Amino acid sequence: MLKFLSFIAGIIYTGCAIAQIPNSSFEIWTDMGSYEVPESWSTLNAMTDASGIYTCEVGTPGNPGSSYLKLTSQNITGMGVMPGLAVSGLLDPSDFTALTGFPFSSRPEKLTGMWQHMIFGSSQGYIDVQLTKWDAINNERIVVGNGHKPLTGMAMSWAAFTVNISYFLDFNPDTCIITFSASGDTPAQNDFLYVDDLQFEGEDVPSYLFNYSSNQEVSIFPNPTSGLFIIKSEKALSRQSLQIINSNGQKTTPTIIEELEDGSLSINFEGLPKGIYFVEVILNNTLLTKKIVLI
């Protein structure tokens, strides 16, 4: 479940160039003795080292360059089939999820690169991009945007791929996590994914700048609500200043929005699924977010 910042302070889009992905062409590898790992990326090689079988290897030649990332799901005695997996940061070996990523503050439209892939089982591998930001108020990390591309069909020679990125929130991230997996939840022996020449392209530009002023408060009542509620501010609100987001980060539209004489908005959530929603209000280039519970 996504949780959002109560207030977003001093986040200003600067129009800077998109930051570089560490070791984006997989030309730099670290020799660990019996195996190698791509610099700035984590793999499962340390877990499978005792078997002498590795799910991540240096592929040659690259496209372009001298090397590429070669991921192959392998059957390991005592472990079963381990997925070919690489994460741009630290990897949690207990559940194969990313613990960290790399610093990143842009809003690219897509991740592009070159790949080859083949699925031997029924479970699809994937490429996943997560752009996140640390919420210092709630002490947790929130998702600003993401992109996900399953490995459908096959690519037996080098071909270009694109992972489009969708944004849930209109501010910049501070971290990026890229995950490559040759297999899905049920890895099959010899599933493979080869990757090279990564880059971000395009720039999703927020439609406004963000500042924060403590005297621009917003109140919502009643909260929780069974359907109807009022959102009120010291400044007059309008339909254009408001958007509603559900707990999955998807924008949703309430059935009725009525502008009251005092500048407040009367909103009807009846007909929407029960759960947690977030109301984003923009006032004079200031973004405020409030949580509301529909019961």
N, C-alpha and C positions, 0 to 999 in steps of 0.2 A: 504494500500500500504506500502510495506517495504521500508525504507530508510536506507542507510548504512553509516558507518563512512567514512569520507574523508580520514582519516589516522588512523591506529591502532597502538598504541604505547605501547611497553613494555609488551605485553601480552604473557607470556611464559607458556607452558604446563609443569606442575611440576610432573605429575604422581601420585598425592596424591589420597588417598582413597575417595570414593564417600561420600558426606556429608549425614547426617541423615535427613530424612523427619520428621518434628516436629509432635509429637503425632501420629506416623505412625500406631500404633495398636489401637488407639482410646480408650486407657485405662484411660485417664485423661479428666474429664468433669468438667465444672464450673457451679455451682448452681446459677441461676439467680432469684431464688424465685419461680416462677411458671413454669419454664422450665430450661433445662440444654443445654449447648452448648459444643462441643468438644474443648478443649484448642488448640489454634493456628489456629482454623478454624472458618470461618464465615458462618452463615446460615440465613434463613428468619424467624427464630422464633420470633425475636423482632417485626417484621412486623405483624405477625399473633397472637400475644400474647393476644390482646383484645378479640379474638374469643375463646380463650382457646384451639385452635387446632394448632398443630405444625407439620411442614414438616420434622423436624430432631429430632430424639429421640435416647436415649441410647438403643441399642439392647443387649440382654444377652442370653446365654453366647457367648463370642467371639470365633473366630476360627483362631488362638488360643487365650488364655487369657480370661478375664472375661466380656469384652464388645466389641461391634462393632458399626460402623456408620450405622444408620437405616434411610434412606431417603424415604419418601412417599409423593407423590403429593396429595394435599387435596383441597377440595372445601370450600372456605372461603366466608361467606356472605359478599357481597359488593365488593369482590375482584375477584371472579371467582376461577378457579382452580390454585393454587399456586404450583410451582414445588418443589419437594424434591431436595434441592440444598445445596452444601457445597463447599467452596473455601478455599484453604490454604493461607489465608491472609485476607485482608479487601474486603468486597463485596459492590458494588454500588447497593442500593435497587431500584434505578430508572429504571435500565435496566438489573439487575441481572448479571452484569459483574464484573470481578475482578479488584480491584483498586491496590492492592499490592500482593506480594507473600512473599517468605522467601529467605534469602541469600543463594546462591547456585552457585558454580563455577566449577562443574564437567560436563562431557559430557557422561552421561549414555546411554547405548544402548536401555534400555527398563525399563518400570515401571511394576512391578508385584504385585500381591496381591490375595486375595480371595474375591469372590462375590456371591450374589444371586440377581436376577432381574426378573421383569415381566412387560410387557407393556400391558395396557388395552385399549389404544387408538391407533392412527395411527402415532403418533410422537415419534421417537426414542430418548431415553435418551442417555447419553454418558459419557465417561471419557476423559478428555482433559489435556494434559501436554504442557505448554509453558515455554521455556527457553529463557530468554531475557537478554539484556545488555543495560545500559544507554549510549546514545550517547551524550557526553558533548558538542560536537561541534554544533550539531543541536538541542540540548535540547529536545530530545525525546528518547523513548525506542524502540529498534529494536529487532526482533525475530532472535535468533541464531538457534533454532531448535524446533520442536514440535512433538507431537504424539496425535492421536485422535482415539478413539474406540467407535463406536456406539453400543447400546445395542440391538443386534439382537437375535431373538428367546427368550428363557427363560432359567433361571437357578434356579430351585426350591429347590436345596440344595447347600451347599457350593462347589464351584468349583474354580479352579485357572484361573486367567486372565493375559494377557500380552498386554501392550501397547507399540508397537515399536516406537522409536523416530528417526525422520529424521532430518538431519542438513543442513542448507542453507549456513552457514558461518563457516570458519575454525578457530574460536577462542572461548574461553571459555565464558559462560554466567556469570552474577552476581546475577541473580534472577530466581527462579522457581515458577510457579503458577500451581497448580493442581486443576481441577474442576470436581466435581461429580454431575451429574444431572439425576434424575430418569425419567425425561421427556424431550422432545425436545421443539420446538417452540409452539406446541399446547398441553399443559399438559392435561392429563386425570386423573380423580379421581382414586386413588389407584395404579397408576404407582409406582413401588418401585425399589430401588437399595440399597442393603446392602453391606458394604465394610469392610474389615479387612486386617491386616498384610501386609501393604504396604512396598515395598522396591525397590530401583533402583538396576539394575544389569548390568554388563558389563561396558566397558569404550571405547567410540569412541575416538581414538587417532589421532590428526591432524598429517599429514604427514611431517610437518616441524614446526620449532619454529618461533616466530614472534619477530622482533625487529623493530625499526624505526630510520631512518636516514634522516635528512631533505635534504641532497644533492642528494637523489635518487628520483628525481621528474619525473613524467610522464605527458605528454600532449597529448590531443586528439583534432583533428581538421579534418573537420569542425564539429561544435557541436552547434546546432542541425544538423542532417544529413538526407538526403533522402535515404541513403543506404550505400554509400561508406565513409570510414573515415580512417585516419592514426593515429596510436598510437605510440608515440615516447618517448624515455627515454635517459638519459645520458649513461645508460648501454644498451648493445645490448639485444634485446628481442628475445624470441623464442615462438613457438606454445605451448610448454610445460609450459611456465611461465604464461599463460593467461587462464582465464575462464570468460564466460559471464553469467550473472544472470539477469532474468527478474524481474519485479516489484513484482511478487508473490513469489520471493525467489527460483525460479526453474532455474537450470542450462540449458542454451540453446546454440546451436551451430550455428554460422553464416555460410553462404553457402561457403565462400571462405576466407582463411587466407593466405596471401602471405608475405613471408619474403623478405624485401627490402635490398639492398646492404649496407645501412647505419645502419642496425640493427633494423629499424622500422618495424612495421607490417601494411600491408594494409588489411583492413577488409571490407567485403561486407555483409551488413545487409538486402539486397534486398530479399523480400519474407517472411521476418519476420513481425509479427504484429507491427503496429505503437505503440509507447509508450516509457516508460522510461526503460533503461537497466543500468546495473552496470558492469564495467570492472574491474576485480580483477587481479592485476599483482604482481608476486612474484619475487623479486630481492634480491639475497643474504640473504635469510631468512627474508626478509622484505615484508610485504603485503601492497600494496597501492590499494585504491579503487577510481574509477572515475565514475561519472554519465554521461550517454550520452542519448540524446533524438532522437528517430527515428520518422521523420515526413513524 
